[in-house]
Amino acid sequence: MRNMGIMKKKEEKNSVKIKRGLELKIVTILTLVMIFFGGVTVELLYKYTTRYEVKKGEAQLETLVKVKGGMLNVYFQQMRATLNKLTRDVHLVDLVGKNSRKDYKQALYHFDLMNVRGMFLSIYALNKKGEVVISLDKRFEGKNYGFRDYFKEAMGGNEYLDVAVGVTSGQLGYYLSTPLRDDKGEIVGVVVGKLNPKFVKDMLMRKTKIDGVKELLVDRDGVVVESNDEGLFLHTLADISESEKKWLVEKKFPNVDLIPSGYASLAIALRNGVTAGYFRDHLSKGWYYRVVGLPGTGMHLVMMKNEAGILREAATNSKIVFWVVAIAVLATDLIVGLWLLKYMNQVDKLAVAAKRISEGKFDNDLSWESNDQLGELVEALREMQYRLKRWHQEMVKEVKNKTEKLKLQMKKLEEAKLDLEKFKLAVDNVGDHIVITDSEGIVLYANKAVEKITGFSPEEVVGKKVGTKELWGGLMGLKFYQKLWQTIKIDKKMFVGELTNRRRNGQKYIAAASIAPVLNKRGEIIYFVGVERDVTKAKEIDQMKTDFISLASHQLRTPLSAMRWFLEMLLSGDMGKLTKQQREVIKDIEESNDRMIELVNALLNISRIESGRIIVEPQWVNLKELVEGVVKDLEEYIKKKKQTVVVSVHPNLPKIRLDPKLVRQVYLNLISNAVKYTPEGGEINIFVSKKDKEVISQISDTGYGIPKEEQERIFERFFRASNVVKKEVGGTGLGLYLAKAVVKSSGGRIWFKSQEGKGTSFWFTLPLKGMKKKKGEVRLT
């Protein structure tokens, strides 16, 4: 018994040793792992800190260059606006252009007035020869600066800014020039403002909270004309050739030794339009830079920060992070080691309980010997065991319910599949070509009609993109397809229109197409549905009708014209004296013949416009004279109906390049309709004005108006409103159709507003840029 007790004590002692050895190994391994990951963490933090400092420096440069660049832009725009005010001074124009010395004092007064704040070192004006006629600085008068670039550019009609050392003053200045024009728009000289560089320097040198930043203002020749580093002032960014250097010294910087600063890479970046990056100078020093161009000046503002300074800041921050992490790792190792030594046995019990819970056994007796944080963990584990047991029971019930619902959904899916098969069967037998694509235009489905119309089988088109030359599209031009995709994909609206496609055998055909996007609940496009109908034969038939009308009109004009000639002979008495009754009959025949000629001419004009063969010959047209001419032609008819016609044309409306015959036809149709369909004593108002890039014409009357239910048909061929057919027997119903065709072909719009019994107003627009010339075959009759 005694020996058994001794052996038991030895086993317990060995067990304790083994357990302590295991705990020591765990602590040692954990310590090594934490040291390893701690080192990796410090390394990653160093790299992150370096990247952060670089990005912060770049962001500072970006902010600084935008702020100061914006200030300089505003300054140069203000100076340019000041000079532009002077160019409108008639005294200065007469002084420079006509050498009118009587205007010298008044012009000089305006110079002084514009330079109240001393923003200019001088303001002066040069004649066409480059001689200074007037100047705030009297030393400039009589001097010839025709060799200067700012003079040459301004004489060419351009505003120009150049930086140079003055040959007279010997001072560096910013020379801003602008052409001086007379009232005819001809250039008679140049106005030059020599800007005070002090204001530019003050803006550039204004202190900021960012240290170590070099600020450079570089002109178009790569010369540093201002900098917060005095050592870079009037230095070039890179080496320049002897010929360039000679030109710069003689023309722009006399008596200045242009020394290269060693920033060749920066000079290349500026020439290539690069606005941000990194380069090394001739001493291999790294620089981060940001650039902003100053519009209209040819200059660039450059902000630079040395790489070494940024890395020093990163290294300093990284050292601090390193020691913080090192101390944190050591403290964590110590705490974790103590915790392991104290709680190993109790954690083993928790592990066994957790394993049983994971196996679905929820009857564990969970207890803990202490009330510390791990005690709270045990309490949480006990609560978890209780909830898992309850959730397990609920889950079994939920799975059963879900299974029943899933069976029901499967049944619905089967029914939906049958419906889809029915839909497919119906669509497959439709005569129109129908395709369904994804959001990128890749065909997912095509019905059988695709083969009938295009020659491609449904199997051939699935998986390919519509609208390309690979299938039946690609004939309409890039702008058409860009507009189509803008409508259906960006605006998410339906597209409806006609387009020309090509069948598989190469034959072209005309299609009437509609493409609609299909959206989900979030408003995102998931499909496109396209329906296409071959309207080639319908178009050919329509063209045949147009050709027939044209042919018939041509054939009718000759006998109608002959009839008119014979009727005039009869009425004039050339073929004998007529009785009163005979004259009345012939007069009726002549009026009927005139209406027939009017109808034939209208039909002929419509066929010519629709065929696209009409000649367009734009001329500079005064719309006021054209409108008044139309009113004068209708004057007899207007007086007969005792009507009042008011014409109001914008007084500053310019002449526009239009085809007077075509535009006159529009005014004639609209004004004659207003007179015809307005009772005696009524009023017609004609207004012509301009808005933005259009000329807007309005013809309003106090006539019969158009019934609301018939308004949508008013521009159809041969249509006349029911309320005027009996009141005005004469009329072809072609005038408004013809007017709309002319306006639309001219790039304009036409619309109306009407109320039956109160009158009608028609509006139409024409582009201020005018109509394009077109070589056709025929003109309007």
ABEGO torsion letter per residue (X at the ends): XAAAAAAAAAAAAAAAAAAAAAAAAAAAAAAAAAAAAAAAAAAAAAAAAAAAAAAAAAAAAAAAAAAAAAAAAAAAAAAAAAAAAAAABAAAAAAAAAGBAAAAAAAAAAAAAAAAAGABABBBBBBAAGBBABBABAAABGBBAAABAAAAAAAAGBBBBBBBBBAAAGBBBBBBBBBBBBAAGBBAEBBBBBBBAAAAAAAAABBBABBGBBBBBBBAAGBBABBABAAABGBBABBBBAAAAAAAAAAABBGBBBBBAGBAAAAAAAAAGBABEBBBBAAGBBBBBBBBBBBGAGBBBBBBBBAAAAAAAAAAAAAAAAAAAAAAAAAAAAAAAAAAAAAAAAAAAAAAAAAAAAAGBAABBBBBABABAAAAAAAAAAAAAAAAAAAAAAAAAAAAAAAAAAAAAAAAAAAAAAAAAAAAAAAAABABBBBBBBAAGBBABBBAAAAAAAGBBAAAABGBBBGBAABABGAAEAAAAAAAAAAAAAAGBBBBEBBBBBBAAGBBBBBBBBBBBBBBAAGBBABBBBBBBBAAAAAAAAAAAAAAAAAAAAAAAAAAAAAAAAAAAAAAGAAEBBBAAAAAAAAAAAAAAAAAAAAAAAAAAAAAAAAGABBBBBBBBBAAAAAAAAAAAAAAAAAAAGBBBBBBBBAABBBBBBBAAAAAAAAAAAAAAAAAABBBGBBBBBBBBBBEABBBBBBBBABAEBBAAAAAAAABBGBBBAAAAAABABEAGAAAAAAAAAAAAAGBBBBBBBBBGAEBBBBBBBBAAEBBBBBBABBBX
